Amino acid sequence: MTTQNNVTQPNPQVSFIKPVLIGAAIAFLVISFFVFGVDYTDPAWGEYWRIRPLLITPLAGAIGGAFYAFMAYQSARGFNKALTILLSIVVYLIGVWMGVVVGLDGTMWD
């Protein structure tokens, strides 16, 4: 006689905060390279022109990180892991690029 083991394994927990913070930090480093590397600033840009890109771009990076966390969750549920990682990278890069464009609009991106 054999006994059945009815133990179900739970889905692995996918962290949400960690990818969001990493995505925002990478985007902050990217925009810092552009913002703090400026030698000449146009007086028409205003005194606090750096605030907008330093807020918008990390926000876009955080959204890209959240998308990565969502796709990691989908991967844990059975979707193709390579496809979800590739899609996450593409969405993140496009999101950070759009964050840089929107953040620098009217100043360096003119």
Secondary structure as the mmCIF struct_conf table of DSSP 4:
data_model
#
loop_
_struct_conf.conf_type_id
_struct_conf.id
_struct_conf.beg_label_comp_id
_struct_conf.beg_label_asym_id
_struct_conf.beg_label_seq_id
_struct_conf.end_label_comp_id
_struct_conf.end_label_asym_id
_struct_conf.end_label_seq_id
HELX_LH_PP_P HELX_LH_PP_P1 VAL A 7 GLN A 13
BEND BEND1 PHE A 16 PHE A 16
HELX_RH_AL_P HELX_RH_AL_P1 ILE A 17 VAL A 35
TURN_TY1_P TURN_TY1_P1 PHE A 36 GLY A 37
BEND BEND2 ASP A 39 ASP A 39
HELX_RH_3T_P HELX_RH_3T_P1 PRO A 43 TRP A 45
TURN_TY1_P TURN_TY1_P2 GLU A 47 ARG A 50
HELX_RH_AL_P HELX_RH_AL_P2 ILE A 51 ALA A 76
TURN_TY1_P TURN_TY1_P3 ARG A 77 GLY A 78
BEND BEND3 PHE A 79 PHE A 79
HELX_RH_AL_P HELX_RH_AL_P3 LYS A 81 LEU A 104
STRN STRN1 ASP A 105 ASP A 105
TURN_TY1_P TURN_TY1_P4 GLY A 106 MET A 108
STRN STRN2 TRP A 109 TRP A 109
#
